[in-house]
Amino acid sequence: MTAPYPPPPPPPAAGKDRTTLWGVLGIVLGLICCGILGIIFGYLSIRDAKRYGQSPLLGYLAIAFGVLNIIGTAIWRASGTYPLWNDN
């Protein structure tokens, strides 16, 4: 005699999926101003993508752009030249 299979888990609520929102916010903020926020929103996007069975591509892009922003800003500051504000 075989035991019946347990019922499948209920589908996630449709209104709670913010994968695209977190990913787009992470990409925009990671490119424009705040690398740290890009990484944070990228992580949130990947977390929601895994939870709701979607592609985590936006989250990975947001993290990559956030890291590039941080590295670029560090190189720019280490060079000591600020062409936008230098009056020489």
N, CA, C and O atoms as a CHARMM CRD file, in Angstrom:
* protein
*
  352
    1    1 MET  N      0.84800  -1.17000   0.00000 PROA 1      0.00000
    2    1 MET  CA     0.00000   0.00000   0.00000 PROA 1      0.00000
    3    1 MET  C      0.89700   1.23800   0.00000 PROA 1      0.00000
    4    1 MET  O      1.82300   1.33900   0.80500 PROA 1      0.00000
    5    2 THR  N      0.62800   2.14800  -0.87800 PROA 2      0.00000
    6    2 THR  CA     1.43500   3.36300  -0.96000 PROA 2      0.00000
    7    2 THR  C      0.70000   4.51900  -0.30500 PROA 2      0.00000
    8    2 THR  O     -0.52500   4.62600  -0.35700 PROA 2      0.00000
    9    3 ALA  N      1.49000   5.37100   0.30700 PROA 3      0.00000
   10    3 ALA  CA     0.91300   6.54900   0.95400 PROA 3      0.00000
   11    3 ALA  C      0.66000   7.62200  -0.10600 PROA 3      0.00000
   12    3 ALA  O      1.44400   7.74800  -1.04600 PROA 3      0.00000
   13    4 PRO  N     -0.39800   8.38000   0.02500 PROA 4      0.00000
   14    4 PRO  CA    -0.66200   9.43900  -0.96100 PROA 4      0.00000
   15    4 PRO  C      0.38300  10.55700  -0.83500 PROA 4      0.00000
   16    4 PRO  O      0.94500  10.80100   0.23200 PROA 4      0.00000
   17    5 TYR  N      0.61100  11.20700  -1.94700 PROA 5      0.00000
   18    5 TYR  CA     1.55100  12.31600  -1.95300 PROA 5      0.00000
   19    5 TYR  C      0.95200  13.50200  -1.20500 PROA 5      0.00000
   20    5 TYR  O     -0.26400  13.69700  -1.22100 PROA 5      0.00000
   21    6 PRO  N      1.80700  14.30100  -0.54300 PROA 6      0.00000
   22    6 PRO  CA     1.27600  15.50000   0.12200 PROA 6      0.00000
   23    6 PRO  C      0.84300  16.51600  -0.93200 PROA 6      0.00000
   24    6 PRO  O      1.35400  16.51100  -2.05200 PROA 6      0.00000
   25    7 PRO  N     -0.08400  17.37300  -0.57800 PROA 7      0.00000
   26    7 PRO  CA    -0.53900  18.37400  -1.55800 PROA 7      0.00000
   27    7 PRO  C      0.59400  19.34200  -1.89600 PROA 7      0.00000
   28    7 PRO  O      1.46000  19.59000  -1.05700 PROA 7      0.00000
   29    8 PRO  N      0.60100  19.88600  -3.09600 PROA 8      0.00000
   30    8 PRO  CA     1.65600  20.84100  -3.45800 PROA 8      0.00000
   31    8 PRO  C      1.50000  22.13100  -2.65900 PROA 8      0.00000
   32    8 PRO  O      0.40100  22.46900  -2.21800 PROA 8      0.00000
   33    9 PRO  N      2.60200  22.84200  -2.47800 PROA 9      0.00000
   34    9 PRO  CA     2.50200  24.10700  -1.73000 PROA 9      0.00000
   35    9 PRO  C      1.67200  25.11100  -2.51300 PROA 9      0.00000
   36    9 PRO  O      1.62200  25.06000  -3.74200 PROA 9      0.00000
   37   10 PRO  N      1.03000  26.01100  -1.81300 PROA 10     0.00000
   38   10 PRO  CA     0.22200  27.02200  -2.51200 PROA 10     0.00000
   39   10 PRO  C      1.12000  27.95300  -3.32200 PROA 10     0.00000
   40   10 PRO  O      2.26900  28.18300  -2.94600 PROA 10     0.00000
   41   11 PRO  N      0.61400  28.48400  -4.41900 PROA 11     0.00000
   42   11 PRO  CA     1.43500  29.41700  -5.20800 PROA 11     0.00000
   43   11 PRO  C      1.65000  30.71000  -4.43300 PROA 11     0.00000
   44   11 PRO  O      0.79800  31.11100  -3.64000 PROA 11     0.00000
   45   12 PRO  N      2.77800  31.35600  -4.65800 PROA 12     0.00000
   46   12 PRO  CA     3.03300  32.60800  -3.93800 PROA 12     0.00000
   47   12 PRO  C      2.04700  33.68400  -4.36300 PROA 12     0.00000
   48   12 PRO  O      1.50300  33.66000  -5.46700 PROA 12     0.00000
   49   13 ALA  N      1.83600  34.61500  -3.46700 PROA 13     0.00000
   50   13 ALA  CA     0.91800  35.71000  -3.74700 PROA 13     0.00000
   51   13 ALA  C      1.45500  36.55200  -4.90600 PROA 13     0.00000
   52   13 ALA  O      2.63800  36.89300  -4.92400 PROA 13     0.00000
   53   14 ALA  N      0.61800  36.88200  -5.84800 PROA 14     0.00000
   54   14 ALA  CA     1.05300  37.58000  -7.05500 PROA 14     0.00000
   55   14 ALA  C      1.45100  39.02300  -6.76900 PROA 14     0.00000
   56   14 ALA  O      2.33300  39.55000  -7.44600 PROA 14     0.00000
   57   15 GLY  N      0.84500  39.66600  -5.81100 PROA 15     0.00000
   58   15 GLY  CA     1.11700  41.06900  -5.54400 PROA 15     0.00000
   59   15 GLY  C      2.41200  41.32200  -4.78900 PROA 15     0.00000
   60   15 GLY  O      2.83000  42.47400  -4.67900 PROA 15     0.00000
   61   16 LYS  N      3.04900  40.30800  -4.27600 PROA 16     0.00000
   62   16 LYS  CA     4.24000  40.48400  -3.45300 PROA 16     0.00000
   63   16 LYS  C      5.53900  40.37400  -4.23900 PROA 16     0.00000
   64   16 LYS  O      6.60900  40.59900  -3.67300 PROA 16     0.00000
   65   17 ASP  N      5.48200  40.03800  -5.51200 PROA 17     0.00000
   66   17 ASP  CA     6.68400  39.84500  -6.31100 PROA 17     0.00000
   67   17 ASP  C      7.26300  41.18900  -6.73000 PROA 17     0.00000
   68   17 ASP  O      6.66500  41.91800  -7.52100 PROA 17     0.00000
   69   18 ARG  N      8.43400  41.50500  -6.18900 PROA 18     0.00000
   70   18 ARG  CA     9.08400  42.78100  -6.49900 PROA 18     0.00000
   71   18 ARG  C     10.44900  42.55800  -7.13700 PROA 18     0.00000
   72   18 ARG  O     11.33500  43.40600  -7.02800 PROA 18     0.00000
   73   19 THR  N     10.62200  41.42100  -7.80100 PROA 19     0.00000
   74   19 THR  CA    11.90200  41.08700  -8.40100 PROA 19     0.00000
   75   19 THR  C     12.35000  42.14900  -9.39100 PROA 19     0.00000
   76   19 THR  O     13.49100  42.60800  -9.33300 PROA 19     0.00000
   77   20 THR  N     11.47400  42.54200 -10.29100 PROA 20     0.00000
   78   20 THR  CA    11.82600  43.53200 -11.30400 PROA 20     0.00000
   79   20 THR  C     12.06500  44.89600 -10.67000 PROA 20     0.00000
   80   20 THR  O     12.98900  45.60500 -11.06800 PROA 20     0.00000
   81   21 LEU  N     11.25700  45.27100  -9.70300 PROA 21     0.00000
   82   21 LEU  CA    11.43000  46.56200  -9.03400 PROA 21     0.00000
   83   21 LEU  C     12.80500  46.65400  -8.38900 PROA 21     0.00000
   84   21 LEU  O     13.52400  47.63000  -8.60700 PROA 21     0.00000
   85   22 TRP  N     13.18400  45.64400  -7.59300 PROA 22     0.00000
   86   22 TRP  CA    14.48200  45.66700  -6.92900 PROA 22     0.00000
   87   22 TRP  C     15.61200  45.67400  -7.95200 PROA 22     0.00000
   88   22 TRP  O     16.60400  46.38100  -7.77600 PROA 22     0.00000
   89   23 GLY  N     15.46700  44.89000  -9.02100 PROA 23     0.00000
   90   23 GLY  CA    16.51000  44.82300 -10.02800 PROA 23     0.00000
   91   23 GLY  C     16.71700  46.14000 -10.75200 PROA 23     0.00000
   92   23 GLY  O     17.85300  46.57600 -10.93800 PROA 23     0.00000
   93   24 VAL  N     15.62900  46.77500 -11.16200 PROA 24     0.00000
   94   24 VAL  CA    15.74900  48.04800 -11.88000 PROA 24     0.00000
   95   24 VAL  C     16.28300  49.13600 -10.94600 PROA 24     0.00000
   96   24 VAL  O     17.13700  49.92400 -11.35100 PROA 24     0.00000
   97   25 LEU  N     15.80100  49.19100  -9.72200 PROA 25     0.00000
   98   25 LEU  CA    16.33700  50.16700  -8.75900 PROA 25     0.00000
   99   25 LEU  C     17.83000  49.94800  -8.53600 PROA 25     0.00000
  100   25 LEU  O     18.60000  50.90700  -8.48000 PROA 25     0.00000
  101   26 GLY  N     18.23500  48.69200  -8.41000 PROA 26     0.00000
  102   26 GLY  CA    19.64600  48.38900  -8.20000 PROA 26     0.00000
  103   26 GLY  C     20.50600  48.80000  -9.37300 PROA 26     0.00000
  104   26 GLY  O     21.59800  49.33600  -9.18100 PROA 26     0.00000
  105   27 ILE  N     20.02900  48.55600 -10.59900 PROA 27     0.00000
  106   27 ILE  CA    20.79500  48.93600 -11.78000 PROA 27     0.00000
  107   27 ILE  C     20.91800  50.45300 -11.88300 PROA 27     0.00000
  108   27 ILE  O     22.00700  50.97700 -12.11900 PROA 27     0.00000
  109   28 VAL  N     19.81100  51.14900 -11.70800 PROA 28     0.00000
  110   28 VAL  CA    19.83500  52.61200 -11.83800 PROA 28     0.00000
  111   28 VAL  C     20.71200  53.23700 -10.76000 PROA 28     0.00000
  112   28 VAL  O     21.56400  54.07300 -11.06500 PROA 28     0.00000
  113   29 LEU  N     20.51800  52.84800  -9.52100 PROA 29     0.00000
  114   29 LEU  CA    21.30900  53.43200  -8.44200 PROA 29     0.00000
  115   29 LEU  C     22.76800  52.99300  -8.51000 PROA 29     0.00000
  116   29 LEU  O     23.66700  53.76400  -8.17300 PROA 29     0.00000
  117   30 GLY  N     23.00700  51.75200  -8.94500 PROA 30     0.00000
  118   30 GLY  CA    24.37900  51.27900  -9.08200 PROA 30     0.00000
  119   30 GLY  C     25.13600  52.00900 -10.16500 PROA 30     0.00000
  120   30 GLY  O     26.33900  52.23200 -10.03200 PROA 30     0.00000
  121   31 LEU  N     24.46700  52.38400 -11.22700 PROA 31     0.00000
  122   31 LEU  CA    25.12400  53.10800 -12.31800 PROA 31     0.00000
  123   31 LEU  C     25.29500  54.59000 -12.01500 PROA 31     0.00000
  124   31 LEU  O     26.33700  55.16700 -12.32400 PROA 31     0.00000
  125   32 ILE  N     24.29700  55.20200 -11.42200 PROA 32     0.00000
  126   32 ILE  CA    24.28600  56.65700 -11.30600 PROA 32     0.00000
  127   32 ILE  C     24.99400  57.15800 -10.05000 PROA 32     0.00000
  128   32 ILE  O     25.87000  58.01800 -10.14200 PROA 32     0.00000
  129   33 CYS  N     24.63500  56.64000  -8.89000 PROA 33     0.00000
  130   33 CYS  CA    25.16500  57.30100  -7.69600 PROA 33     0.00000
  131   33 CYS  C     25.73400  56.35700  -6.64200 PROA 33     0.00000
  132   33 CYS  O     26.88000  56.52600  -6.22700 PROA 33     0.00000
  133   34 CYS  N     24.98400  55.39900  -6.21300 PROA 34     0.00000
  134   34 CYS  CA    25.33100  54.66800  -4.99100 PROA 34     0.00000
  135   34 CYS  C     25.58700  53.19600  -5.27400 PROA 34     0.00000
  136   34 CYS  O     24.65000  52.42400  -5.47300 PROA 34     0.00000
  137   35 GLY  N     26.84700  52.81200  -5.29300 PROA 35     0.00000
  138   35 GLY  CA    27.18900  51.41700  -5.53500 PROA 35     0.00000
  139   35 GLY  C     26.67000  50.49500  -4.44700 PROA 35     0.00000
  140   35 GLY  O     26.24600  49.37600  -4.73200 PROA 35     0.00000
  141   36 ILE  N     26.70000  50.95100  -3.21300 PROA 36     0.00000
  142   36 ILE  CA    26.22700  50.12600  -2.09500 PROA 36     0.00000
  143   36 ILE  C     24.73700  49.83100  -2.24900 PROA 36     0.00000
  144   36 ILE  O     24.30700  48.69600  -2.04500 PROA 36     0.00000
  145   37 LEU  N     23.95600  50.83300  -2.60300 PROA 37     0.00000
  146   37 LEU  CA    22.51800  50.59800  -2.79300 PROA 37     0.00000
  147   37 LEU  C     22.26200  49.68300  -3.97700 PROA 37     0.00000
  148   37 LEU  O     21.31600  48.89500  -3.94900 PROA 37     0.00000
  149   38 GLY  N     23.07600  49.76800  -5.00900 PROA 38     0.00000
  150   38 GLY  CA    22.95300  48.85700  -6.13800 PROA 38     0.00000
  151   38 GLY  C     23.16300  47.41700  -5.72000 PROA 38     0.00000
  152   38 GLY  O     22.44600  46.52300  -6.16900 PROA 38     0.00000
  153   39 ILE  N     24.14300  47.19100  -4.86100 PROA 39     0.00000
  154   39 ILE  CA    24.41100  45.83800  -4.36500 PROA 39     0.00000
  155   39 ILE  C     23.26600  45.35200  -3.48300 PROA 39     0.00000
  156   39 ILE  O     22.84900  44.19900  -3.59000 PROA 39     0.00000
  157   40 ILE  N     22.76400  46.20900  -2.62600 PROA 40     0.00000
  158   40 ILE  CA    21.67500  45.81800  -1.72400 PROA 40     0.00000
  159   40 ILE  C     20.41800  45.47700  -2.51500 PROA 40     0.00000
  160   40 ILE  O     19.80200  44.43800  -2.27900 PROA 40     0.00000
  161   41 PHE  N     20.03000  46.34100  -3.45000 PROA 41     0.00000
  162   41 PHE  CA    18.83200  46.07000  -4.24400 PROA 41     0.00000
  163   41 PHE  C     19.04100  44.86500  -5.16100 PROA 41     0.00000
  164   41 PHE  O     18.09100  44.13500  -5.44500 PROA 41     0.00000
  165   42 GLY  N     20.26000  44.65000  -5.62000 PROA 42     0.00000
  166   42 GLY  CA    20.55200  43.45900  -6.41000 PROA 42     0.00000
  167   42 GLY  C     20.34500  42.19000  -5.60200 PROA 42     0.00000
  168   42 GLY  O     19.78500  41.21300  -6.10000 PROA 42     0.00000
  169   43 TYR  N     20.79900  42.20300  -4.35100 PROA 43     0.00000
  170   43 TYR  CA    20.58400  41.05400  -3.48100 PROA 43     0.00000
  171   43 TYR  C     19.09400  40.80300  -3.26300 PROA 43     0.00000
  172   43 TYR  O     18.63700  39.66100  -3.30900 PROA 43     0.00000
  173   44 LEU  N     18.34000  41.87900  -3.02600 PROA 44     0.00000
  174   44 LEU  CA    16.89700  41.72000  -2.82600 PROA 44     0.00000
  175   44 LEU  C     16.22900  41.15200  -4.07400 PROA 44     0.00000
  176   44 LEU  O     15.30500  40.34500  -3.97100 PROA 44     0.00000
  177   45 SER  N     16.69200  41.57000  -5.25000 PROA 45     0.00000
  178   45 SER  CA    16.13100  41.06700  -6.49800 PROA 45     0.00000
  179   45 SER  C     16.42500  39.57800  -6.66900 PROA 45     0.00000
  180   45 SER  O     15.54600  38.81400  -7.06700 PROA 45     0.00000
  181   46 ILE  N     17.65000  39.16500  -6.37200 PROA 46     0.00000
  182   46 ILE  CA    18.00600  37.74200  -6.48400 PROA 46     0.00000
  183   46 ILE  C     17.20600  36.91900  -5.48700 PROA 46     0.00000
  184   46 ILE  O     16.74100  35.82600  -5.81200 PROA 46     0.00000
  185   47 ARG  N     17.04500  37.43200  -4.28600 PROA 47     0.00000
  186   47 ARG  CA    16.27700  36.71400  -3.26800 PROA 47     0.00000
  187   47 ARG  C     14.83400  36.50300  -3.70600 PROA 47     0.00000
  188   47 ARG  O     14.29600  35.40200  -3.58200 PROA 47     0.00000
  189   48 ASP  N     14.20300  37.56500  -4.22200 PROA 48     0.00000
  190   48 ASP  CA    12.82500  37.42600  -4.68100 PROA 48     0.00000
  191   48 ASP  C     12.71900  36.56400  -5.92500 PROA 48     0.00000
  192   48 ASP  O     11.73000  35.85000  -6.09300 PROA 48     0.00000
  193   49 ALA  N     13.71100  36.61300  -6.80000 PROA 49     0.00000
  194   49 ALA  CA    13.68700  35.79100  -8.00800 PROA 49     0.00000
  195   49 ALA  C     13.71600  34.31100  -7.64700 PROA 49     0.00000
  196   49 ALA  O     13.00200  33.50900  -8.25000 PROA 49     0.00000
  197   50 LYS  N     14.52700  33.95100  -6.68100 PROA 50     0.00000
  198   50 LYS  CA    14.57300  32.54600  -6.24000 PROA 50     0.00000
  199   50 LYS  C     13.26500  32.15300  -5.56300 PROA 50     0.00000
  200   50 LYS  O     12.78500  31.03200  -5.72900 PROA 50     0.00000
  201   51 ARG  N     12.69600  33.06900  -4.80800 PROA 51     0.00000
  202   51 ARG  CA    11.46300  32.77900  -4.08600 PROA 51     0.00000
  203   51 ARG  C     10.28400  32.57100  -5.03500 PROA 51     0.00000
  204   51 ARG  O      9.43400  31.71500  -4.79000 PROA 51     0.00000
  205   52 TYR  N     10.23000  33.35500  -6.12400 PROA 52     0.00000
  206   52 TYR  CA     9.08900  33.30100  -7.02400 PROA 52     0.00000
  207   52 TYR  C      9.39000  32.59100  -8.33500 PROA 52     0.00000
  208   52 TYR  O      8.56000  32.60800  -9.24400 PROA 52     0.00000
  209   53 GLY  N     10.54300  31.97400  -8.45200 PROA 53     0.00000
  210   53 GLY  CA    10.86500  31.18500  -9.62600 PROA 53     0.00000
  211   53 GLY  C     11.09900  31.99100 -10.88800 PROA 53     0.00000
  212   53 GLY  O     10.72400  31.55900 -11.97800 PROA 53     0.00000
  213   54 GLN  N     11.71400  33.15800 -10.75600 PROA 54     0.00000
  214   54 GLN  CA    11.99500  33.99800 -11.91100 PROA 54     0.00000
  215   54 GLN  C     13.49900  34.06900 -12.14900 PROA 54     0.00000
  216   54 GLN  O     14.29200  33.54000 -11.36900 PROA 54     0.00000
  217   55 SER  N     13.87700  34.72900 -13.23500 PROA 55     0.00000
  218   55 SER  CA    15.28600  34.86900 -13.58200 PROA 55     0.00000
  219   55 SER  C     15.95800  35.90200 -12.67000 PROA 55     0.00000
  220   55 SER  O     15.41200  36.98800 -12.46900 PROA 55     0.00000
  221   56 PRO  N     17.12400  35.58300 -12.12100 PROA 56     0.00000
  222   56 PRO  CA    17.83100  36.52800 -11.25600 PROA 56     0.00000
  223   56 PRO  C     18.77300  37.46600 -12.01300 PROA 56     0.00000
  224   56 PRO  O     19.63300  38.09400 -11.39700 PROA 56     0.00000
  225   57 LEU  N     18.63000  37.57100 -13.32800 PROA 57     0.00000
  226   57 LEU  CA    19.56000  38.34600 -14.14700 PROA 57     0.00000
  227   57 LEU  C     19.63700  39.81600 -13.72200 PROA 57     0.00000
  228   57 LEU  O     20.73100  40.37200 -13.63200 PROA 57     0.00000
  229   58 LEU  N     18.49800  40.44700 -13.46100 PROA 58     0.00000
  230   58 LEU  CA    18.51700  41.86100 -13.05700 PROA 58     0.00000
  231   58 LEU  C     19.28800  42.05900 -11.75700 PROA 58     0.00000
  232   58 LEU  O     19.99900  43.05200 -11.59800 PROA 58     0.00000
  233   59 GLY  N     19.15100  41.13100 -10.84400 PROA 59     0.00000
  234   59 GLY  CA    19.88100  41.22500  -9.57900 PROA 59     0.00000
  235   59 GLY  C     21.38200  41.11500  -9.77300 PROA 59     0.00000
  236   59 GLY  O     22.15100  41.85700  -9.16300 PROA 59     0.00000
  237   60 TYR  N     21.80100  40.18000 -10.63100 PROA 60     0.00000
  238   60 TYR  CA    23.23000  40.03900 -10.89900 PROA 60     0.00000
  239   60 TYR  C     23.78300  41.27900 -11.59900 PROA 60     0.00000
  240   60 TYR  O     24.89500  41.71500 -11.29900 PROA 60     0.00000
  241   61 LEU  N     23.02300  41.84500 -12.52000 PROA 61     0.00000
  242   61 LEU  CA    23.46100  43.06800 -13.18900 PROA 61     0.00000
  243   61 LEU  C     23.57400  44.22500 -12.19700 PROA 61     0.00000
  244   61 LEU  O     24.52700  45.00200 -12.24800 PROA 61     0.00000
  245   62 ALA  N     22.60200  44.33500 -11.30000 PROA 62     0.00000
  246   62 ALA  CA    22.63600  45.40400 -10.30200 PROA 62     0.00000
  247   62 ALA  C     23.86500  45.28400  -9.40700 PROA 62     0.00000
  248   62 ALA  O     24.50700  46.28600  -9.09200 PROA 62     0.00000
  249   63 ILE  N     24.19000  44.06900  -9.00000 PROA 63     0.00000
  250   63 ILE  CA    25.37500  43.87000  -8.16400 PROA 63     0.00000
  251   63 ILE  C     26.64000  44.20400  -8.94800 PROA 63     0.00000
  252   63 ILE  O     27.54700  44.84600  -8.41800 PROA 63     0.00000
  253   64 ALA  N     26.70400  43.77500 -10.20400 PROA 64     0.00000
  254   64 ALA  CA    27.88400  44.05700 -11.02400 PROA 64     0.00000
  255   64 ALA  C     28.06900  45.55900 -11.22100 PROA 64     0.00000
  256   64 ALA  O     29.18500  46.06600 -11.10200 PROA 64     0.00000
  257   65 PHE  N     26.99000  46.27300 -11.51900 PROA 65     0.00000
  258   65 PHE  CA    27.10200  47.71600 -11.71400 PROA 65     0.00000
  259   65 PHE  C     27.44600  48.43300 -10.41600 PROA 65     0.00000
  260   65 PHE  O     28.18100  49.42000 -10.43200 PROA 65     0.00000
  261   66 GLY  N     26.92400  47.95000  -9.29400 PROA 66     0.00000
  262   66 GLY  CA    27.26700  48.54600  -8.00500 PROA 66     0.00000
  263   66 GLY  C     28.74200  48.37100  -7.68100 PROA 66     0.00000
  264   66 GLY  O     29.38800  49.30000  -7.19500 PROA 66     0.00000
  265   67 VAL  N     29.27900  47.18400  -7.94700 PROA 67     0.00000
  266   67 VAL  CA    30.69900  46.94300  -7.69900 PROA 67     0.00000
  267   67 VAL  C     31.55100  47.79700  -8.63400 PROA 67     0.00000
  268   67 VAL  O     32.55000  48.37700  -8.20700 PROA 67     0.00000
  269   68 LEU  N     31.16200  47.87500  -9.90600 PROA 68     0.00000
  270   68 LEU  CA    31.90400  48.72200 -10.85200 PROA 68     0.00000
  271   68 LEU  C     31.88100  50.18900 -10.42700 PROA 68     0.00000
  272   68 LEU  O     32.87800  50.89600 -10.57500 PROA 68     0.00000
  273   69 ASN  N     30.75800  50.64000  -9.90400 PROA 69     0.00000
  274   69 ASN  CA    30.65900  52.01900  -9.42200 PROA 69     0.00000
  275   69 ASN  C     31.61800  52.24500  -8.26300 PROA 69     0.00000
  276   69 ASN  O     32.30400  53.26600  -8.22100 PROA 69     0.00000
  277   70 ILE  N     31.67400  51.31700  -7.33300 PROA 70     0.00000
  278   70 ILE  CA    32.55700  51.46300  -6.17500 PROA 70     0.00000
  279   70 ILE  C     34.01800  51.46000  -6.61200 PROA 70     0.00000
  280   70 ILE  O     34.80800  52.28100  -6.14500 PROA 70     0.00000
  281   71 ILE  N     34.38200  50.54100  -7.50700 PROA 71     0.00000
  282   71 ILE  CA    35.76700  50.46800  -7.98300 PROA 71     0.00000
  283   71 ILE  C     36.12700  51.72200  -8.77200 PROA 71     0.00000
  284   71 ILE  O     37.20300  52.29000  -8.58300 PROA 71     0.00000
  285   72 GLY  N     35.23300  52.15100  -9.65300 PROA 72     0.00000
  286   72 GLY  CA    35.50100  53.35500 -10.43300 PROA 72     0.00000
  287   72 GLY  C     35.64800  54.58600  -9.56900 PROA 72     0.00000
  288   72 GLY  O     36.52700  55.41300  -9.81300 PROA 72     0.00000
  289   73 THR  N     34.80500  54.72100  -8.56800 PROA 73     0.00000
  290   73 THR  CA    34.89100  55.86500  -7.65900 PROA 73     0.00000
  291   73 THR  C     36.19200  55.82600  -6.86700 PROA 73     0.00000
  292   73 THR  O     36.81600  56.86500  -6.64900 PROA 73     0.00000
  293   74 ALA  N     36.60500  54.63900  -6.43500 PROA 74     0.00000
  294   74 ALA  CA    37.86100  54.51900  -5.68700 PROA 74     0.00000
  295   74 ALA  C     39.04900  54.89900  -6.55800 PROA 74     0.00000
  296   74 ALA  O     39.95600  55.58800  -6.09200 PROA 74     0.00000
  297   75 ILE  N     39.06000  54.46500  -7.80400 PROA 75     0.00000
  298   75 ILE  CA    40.15200  54.81800  -8.71200 PROA 75     0.00000
  299   75 ILE  C     40.14700  56.31400  -8.99000 PROA 75     0.00000
  300   75 ILE  O     41.20100  56.95000  -8.99600 PROA 75     0.00000
  301   76 TRP  N     38.98000  56.87300  -9.21600 PROA 76     0.00000
  302   76 TRP  CA    38.86100  58.30500  -9.49300 PROA 76     0.00000
  303   76 TRP  C     39.37300  59.13900  -8.32000 PROA 76     0.00000
  304   76 TRP  O     40.08600  60.12300  -8.51800 PROA 76     0.00000
  305   77 ARG  N     39.01200  58.74600  -7.10800 PROA 77     0.00000
  306   77 ARG  CA    39.45900  59.49500  -5.92800 PROA 77     0.00000
  307   77 ARG  C     40.94600  59.29500  -5.66500 PROA 77     0.00000
  308   77 ARG  O     41.62700  60.21700  -5.21600 PROA 77     0.00000
  309   78 ALA  N     41.45500  58.09200  -5.94300 PROA 78     0.00000
  310   78 ALA  CA    42.86900  57.81700  -5.70700 PROA 78     0.00000
  311   78 ALA  C     43.76200  58.55400  -6.69900 PROA 78     0.00000
  312   78 ALA  O     44.92000  58.84100  -6.39800 PROA 78     0.00000
  313   79 SER  N     43.23400  58.85800  -7.86700 PROA 79     0.00000
  314   79 SER  CA    44.04700  59.55400  -8.86400 PROA 79     0.00000
  315   79 SER  C     44.33700  60.99300  -8.45700 PROA 79     0.00000
  316   79 SER  O     45.33300  61.56900  -8.89500 PROA 79     0.00000
  317   80 GLY  N     43.49600  61.56900  -7.64200 PROA 80     0.00000
  318   80 GLY  CA    43.73000  62.91900  -7.14500 PROA 80     0.00000
  319   80 GLY  C     43.36300  64.01500  -8.11700 PROA 80     0.00000
  320   80 GLY  O     43.55600  65.19200  -7.81400 PROA 80     0.00000
  321   81 THR  N     42.84300  63.66500  -9.26300 PROA 81     0.00000
  322   81 THR  CA    42.43900  64.69000 -10.22200 PROA 81     0.00000
  323   81 THR  C     40.93000  64.76200 -10.27200 PROA 81     0.00000
  324   81 THR  O     40.25000  63.75200 -10.45100 PROA 81     0.00000
  325   82 TYR  N     40.42500  65.94800 -10.11400 PROA 82     0.00000
  326   82 TYR  CA    38.98800  66.16300 -10.16300 PROA 82     0.00000
  327   82 TYR  C     38.72300  67.18100 -11.26900 PROA 82     0.00000
  328   82 TYR  O     38.62200  68.37600 -10.98800 PROA 82     0.00000
  329   83 PRO  N     38.60900  66.73900 -12.50400 PROA 83     0.00000
  330   83 PRO  CA    38.52300  67.67800 -13.62000 PROA 83     0.00000
  331   83 PRO  C     37.28600  68.56600 -13.60100 PROA 83     0.00000
  332   83 PRO  O     37.30600  69.63700 -14.21000 PROA 83     0.00000
  333   84 LEU  N     36.24200  68.17700 -12.94700 PROA 84     0.00000
  334   84 LEU  CA    35.04200  68.98300 -12.94500 PROA 84     0.00000
  335   84 LEU  C     35.15100  70.19200 -12.01500 PROA 84     0.00000
  336   84 LEU  O     34.47400  71.19900 -12.21900 PROA 84     0.00000
  337   85 TRP  N     36.01100  70.08800 -10.98700 PROA 85     0.00000
  338   85 TRP  CA    36.09800  71.15900 -10.01100 PROA 85     0.00000
  339   85 TRP  C     37.47600  71.81300  -9.96800 PROA 85     0.00000
  340   85 TRP  O     37.70300  72.69300  -9.13900 PROA 85     0.00000
  341   86 ASN  N     38.38100  71.41800 -10.81700 PROA 86     0.00000
  342   86 ASN  CA    39.73100  71.94800 -10.79500 PROA 86     0.00000
  343   86 ASN  C     39.78200  73.23500 -11.62000 PROA 86     0.00000
  344   86 ASN  O     39.45000  73.22200 -12.80600 PROA 86     0.00000
  345   87 ASP  N     40.19000  74.33100 -11.01200 PROA 87     0.00000
  346   87 ASP  CA    40.22700  75.62300 -11.68500 PROA 87     0.00000
  347   87 ASP  C     41.57500  75.91200 -12.32800 PROA 87     0.00000
  348   87 ASP  O     41.74500  76.99900 -12.88000 PROA 87     0.00000
  349   88 ASN  N     42.52300  75.01900 -12.29100 PROA 88     0.00000
  350   88 ASN  CA    43.85400  75.28000 -12.85300 PROA 88     0.00000
  351   88 ASN  C     43.85900  75.23000 -14.34100 PROA 88     0.00000
  352   88 ASN  O     44.90400  75.42900 -14.96200 PROA 88     0.00000
